[in-house]
Amino acid sequence: MTDNSMTRAELLALPVTVSVGTAARALGLGRSTAYELARRDEFPCPVLHVGGSYRVPTAGLFRVLGMESGEPRVPPRA
């Protein structure tokens, strides 16, 4: 099994919202489990239902991960 966890630099480079799949990777959850938790409103951090998709605000993800909200963000790669 491959370690699919995210580095701190990858986390800090995330945009304002991410997919449930990306949030699942950051939290060490499987994608199917994460979507099931989102559907049941049991995901570990806030999830927004936008149209037909789910989005996770990165600020809420950072709180669950115990990261300080004031940490400098790394600009995304071009």
Beta strands, then each sheet from edge to edge (+ up, - down):
strand 1: 17-19
strand 2: 48-50
strand 3: 53-57
sheet 1: 1+ 3- 2+
end
